[in-house]
Amino acid sequence: MNSSLAIPRDLEAFVRRDAAGKGRLELLVNGARCAGCISKIEKAVRALPGVEGARLNLTTGKLAVELQATSANPDRVVEVVEGLGYRACLFDPTEAAAAQDREGRDLAIALGVAGFGAGNVMMFTVPAWAGLFGQELNASTLTVMYWMAAIVATPCALFAGRPFFRSAWASLRRGKANMDVPISIGVILTLIVSFSETILGGKHAYFDAAVTLLFLLLIGRYLDHRLRANARSAARDLLALQSPVAMRLEGGVEHGVPVAEVRVGDRLVVAPGDRVPVDGRVEAGVSELDNALITGETAVAPVGIGSALHAGALNLTGRLIIAVTARSEDSTLAAIARLMEAGAQSRSAYVRLADKAAALYVPVVHTAALVTFFGGWALGLGPREALLRAAAVLIVTCPCALGLAVPAVQIAASSRLFRKGVLVKSGAALERLAEVDHVVFDKTGVLTEGQPRLIDAPRHLIAMAAPLARASRHPLARALATEAGIGLVADDCVETPGQGVEGVIDGRRARLGRAAFVGVRADGARETELWFGFVDDVKIRFTFEDQPRPDAAATVATLRRMGLGVEILSGDLDEPVGRIARDVGLGDSWRAGLTPFEKADVIDRLKAEGRKVLMVGDGLNDAAALARAHASMAPGAAVDAAQNAADLVFTGQGLGAVTQAIVVARTARRRALENFGFSALYNLVAAPAAMFGLINPFIAALAMSGSSIVVLLNAIRPDWRRP
């Protein structure tokens, strides 16, 4: 940790206080990994006297604490956080970023060292193992080989094992035992037994086993770290879309200020083409907004005086003056990011099962080893023979097969899905995907192609309106221009915010836009239509629709045959959502007009009812629901934040990848349970055999490796079913 950020004795000097005396303390908290960590830390800090509020940002690690003017002791905040087992220092953005990278860098270095040790120790242990095939080394040469192996393997194992040793020690300090405890004990004991055998002139030492085991385990640990880092970056990608600078209006003069300095009540100017920086309400101006980021609607939304605006909305046509109603950290985008943070991090259910098995392993197997040692010594075996038997017990029951039971299956399943065009970002996601019983689709960009398309329009009418369409930024006008292709642009074009565009085509004045703007009665007008016409001439109506993907109906039918419930959650209008639902065979199983928060609330309600929900979405407005769902998928064309929030990303234009992923995930769950069963049976047979001297450490090492090989072979065997 940077020494400049170390906690001083008196934190009051680092509390920022306002005119009323209320203060704000910002700390960097290391070690928080999930929603449970957030809840535990915030609850403990809020319980302190003088603390009005506490909010921990999982992405940045920043803990913001609001303090009262009196009776608030900032030093107690640090004491409480560190008392919970986390590290705390004064917050600095640079140090926060460095802290997030430090774990990954340490794991990468440890992996490299373990790989170096595993590769080079073989130079000395392979000749010893070759004695199995009639090429025995003499005793002195064998001892030299083992000492050379010790010189290579011991420092590599002790250095590369630090992530496991630290985790095991932290777990034991809390009075618990995770998977790293038996792994750490197994590695250390393997080194001790190997040194003992080398010093006493024994035939077998196991230096290569210790460092190779760490190398294999570190591969999985590093990949897990990268997956968690990618999940955290989803919220970071979303917040990056918030404008960093806002144009504040004071005394009729505009000047830029950092968005973090914007306060409630400030007046801001939002120019056409800019995103709304913070939540606010329109005081002056009219325009049209692209709210796809917030609601997912394909249609633009007209706004005027009094309209509420959300941070992240794109201003399309007119200049707006807004009154700020929320700070940047309390904006709609920030709230969505917090939902994503709370839901994105979750531990594997099977890893939790393995940890429980490890917690049972520590007292049972280690007690058996101690009984074997002291019992054998008491029965006249001698300390050396008793130690070898105890070591055999621990080596043969080292939870390597248990540790590989899940990762091996997850890797095999992930590689199969990768060949099918599905990228699996989290092994835990496969476990959750296997449990889903209800599938929720977003409409735009998932069940549909995501782009409005002109329907049933003659080519000569398209060509007539195209010069005006090319002069507009409106999404429907752009769709019309795309259909027409490259061509001329109308002269003297003027776009009226929220209405349409007017210009001169071949000397005649024409308009393209809303019905009333063009001169047609607006009764029954829809957001998915444009009107065109020359002044004092016939008016033409163009309609647009977002078409469903070709295999959307077949995918829905397959999911239902698999026994899954299916529905649509969309921020779009009722009419287009209902039409798409009918086209893909979902009937009335849809909900429209939902905000990102309402989508997340629906997911939470389904979970409360006992449903295991798979969310398939592609927009930033889906990011919170993707993070809250039991499992989540996003198409490859989705925005970065949605892809990062999703557990799986599928490429191509079809939805068949959804059914394929569920089938592979269910098969993977079955294989993982088979591996758990084999690991349990193996330990039940091997441990008693070692206690009674039927297995020496050499055979124990072979048996341990053999159990791992069986687990790996079961994971990669073919016959993965198809839907």
C-alpha positions, 0 to 999 in steps of 0.5 A: 500500500502506498505509504502516503495514503497510510491512515494517520492518527487523527483523520479529522484533518481529512474530513471535508465539512460544509458550512453547516459542519457536516462532513464527508470522509472517503476511504479506499477499502480493499478486500470487498468482493461481493454484495454481501461485503457491501452490506456488511461494511455499510451496515457496520459503519452506519451503526456508529454514533454520528454517522448519517450514511455510508456508501461503498462503491465496489468498482472503485473501492471508495467508501463515502461516509457522511458525518454529523457536525458533532459526535462523529469520530472518523477514526472509529470508521477505520477501526470498524472496517478493519475489524471486519477483516478489510484493509482501509486507507485514505481514498485516492483514485490512482491508488484505487486503480492500482489496488484493483490491478495489484491482485492480478499482477501478484497472481500473474507473477506467482503463476509464472514462477510456478510454471518456471519451477514445474518445468525446470524441476523435471530435469532432476526428478525425471531421472529418478522416476525413470528408475521405475523402468529398470534404470535405477540410479545409485543412492548418491546420485539419487540424493544429488538429484533430489537436492537439486530438485529441492533447490529449484522447487522449494523457493518457487513453491513458497513464492507461488503459494503465497496467494493460497497461504494468505487466504488460508491464514485469513480463513483460519483467523476467522475460525473457518477453513476454505479450500486453500487451507488443505491445499496449503497444508498439502503443499507444505507437508509435501515439501517437509516429507520430501526434505525428510526423505532426502536427508534420510536417504529415502527413495522417493521425494515429491518436490515436483508434485508440490510446485506442479500442483500450485501451477495448475491451481494458479491457472484457475485462480488467475482466470477467476480473477480476470473474470471478476475484473471483467464483471466489475468493468461493466459498471465502469463502462456504464459510468464512462458514458456519463458526460464528464463536463456539464455546461453551467449557466450563470448570469446568462454565461455558459461555462464548463464545470466537472460533472462531479461539481454540479449541485442540485438546483444548478441550471445547465445547458444541453446542446443538440448531440450531447448527452444529459449529464445529470438528472434534471427538469427542462426549464426552457427549450424543446427537443427530441431525446434518444432514451435507448440507454434508459428505456430501450425504446426505439422511438425518440421522445419529445420533451419540453418545459417541465419534462423530466430528463435522465442522465445518459439520454441523448439530446437529438435536435434542440437546445435545452436548459435544465434545472438539476434534480440530482448530483452525478453520483445519485443520477440514473446512470449511477443508480444502474451501475450500483445495481450492477455492482450488487448483482454482478459478483457471486460465488460459485455454488459448487465452490461453496460446496467444495469449501464446505467439504474442505471445512470437513476435511481439515478436522477429519483427515488431519485428525486421522493423520495425527492419530496415524502418526502417534498411534503408529509410533505408540505401536512400535513403528518408529517416528520415521515410519509413523511420519511416512504413514501420516504423510501418506494419509494427507497426500493421498487425501489432498483435495486435488480431485475435489479442487479440479472437480468443478473447474475441469468441467467448466473449462470443457463446457466453456470450450464446447460453447466457444466452438458454438459461438458462445463465450462463457465469462464465468464458470459459476454462470454455467452452474446458474444457467443449468438451474434456470427455469424461466427465460426473460428476453429484451425485445429490441436487439434480442428478439428483433434485429434492433434497427427500424426498417421501412416497410411497404414503400414504393421506391419512387416515393422513397427517392422523393423524400430521401433528400430531406431524410439525408439532412436529418439526425432523426433515427427514422429519417436515417433509416429512410436515407439508408433505404434510399442509398447515397444521393443529393441533400435538399437545399436550405434545410432547417430542422425544427426540434421535436417536429421535423425537417424542412427544405427545398427539393428541385425548387419546391419546399417540402417537409418531413416529420410528424403528421402535424408538422407536415400538415396532416391531422395528428389523430392516431399518429404513431412514433414509428411513422414519418410524413412527407409532402410538398407544400400544397400537395399530397402527403405521404406516410412512411411506416417503420418496424423492427423485425424479429430475428429469423429463428426467434419463434423457433427458439421460444418454442424450443425453450418451452418444450424444455419446460422453461417459462418465457416472457418479454420485458421491454422499455418500448411502447405497448403496440410494438412489444405486443406485435413482436410477442405475437410474432414469436409465439408468446401471446400475452407474456410480455410487459412494456414501458419498463425503466431499467429499475422496473426491469430489475424489480421484475427480476427480483420479484421473479426470484422472490417467487422461487424462479431461476431467471435467465435474462437475455438483453443487449442494451445499457438499459438491460445492464442492471437486470442482467446483473440481477438475474440468476444467469444472463446472456447478451448478443455480440452486437450488444453495447460493451456495458451489457456484454460485461454485465452478462455471464455469456455472450453469443455471436451470430444472428441466431438465438439458437445459442441460448438453447444450446448453452442451457443444454451444455450447462445442464450436462456440465452440472451433471458431470460436476456432481459425478466428479464430486461423487468420485472424489468422495468415494476415492477419499473414503477408500484411500484414507483408511488404506494409507492409515493401515500402511497399505499405501506409502507416500509414493503410491499416495502421490500416484493415487492422488494424481490418478484421481485428478486424471479421472476427474479430468477425463470425465470432464472432457468425455464426449456425448454432450447432448443437443436440444 
